[in-house]
């Protein structure tokens, strides 16, 4: 059986999988979707579907998790998400589960595309609030399946400090360390674990005509500290939208501080890892770090 990263996931393989397991779609046109994501290979199937296949070993467990939970969550969320419509079985040529999703229109979000920052902030606040209100009983706790998203920040301490060392001369190490240590001192979440997307950044948000239209890629889905999803305030929103986002959420100062820690840890760890290999994620990471440090310097953290 092939190992984690030696699988060739090309159009011929995907056509074969579709033809043998879902022959009703065998004649539909198909083309690869180029994205900055690292966990999955995506092909558009016809005009209304997308095929998503894990390329990395760590993403394998995400498939069954999304198959189980996303249809249930989709019905309760105010923004469309990419709920699966078919479940692909492993084969000799591709020994992993895979999924077919409904295609969601839109382009990957950027701050420059936002026409109404208050609308974007409100839409994201409504999404985060709705996620947190859904019954989380039985939901998957933080672990390897979601890169520990939603766990206590202290568990990320070693990785964050290592990233700061790696990025010496690229980021402001003193300021980053100060923000990180402040976030570590914030009271930890004592409530019941809630649903989190876990990876709310521009690469996982879609926009149409300047407005948020969908949330995608739930590979880091889990139940844990709700502050994790507050990182979108810095990964995507600008200062004006950030202020509106916070005002629209029922959160305290401790949660906001932990949220800044989540954003900073995401930015630092991702930038250190993808600096030379993924320009899209590196740029998102740089911007996130800069937004967090700007709030720190302006006395907002």
ABEGO torsion letter per residue (X at the ends): XBBAAABBBBAAAAAAAAAAABAAAAABBBBBBBBABAABBBBBBEAABBBBBBABAAAAAAAAAAAAAAAAAAAABABBBBBBABBBBBBAABABBBBBBBBBBEBBBBAAABABAAAAAAAAAAAAAAAAABBABGBBBBBAAAGGBGBBAAAAAAAAAAAAAAABGABBAAAAAAAAAAAAABBBBABBBBBBAGBBBAAABBBBGGBBABBBGAAABBBBBAAAAAAAAAAABBAAAAAAAAAABBBBAAAAAAAAAAAAAAAAAAAAAAAAABAAAAAAAAAAAAAAAAAAAAGAX
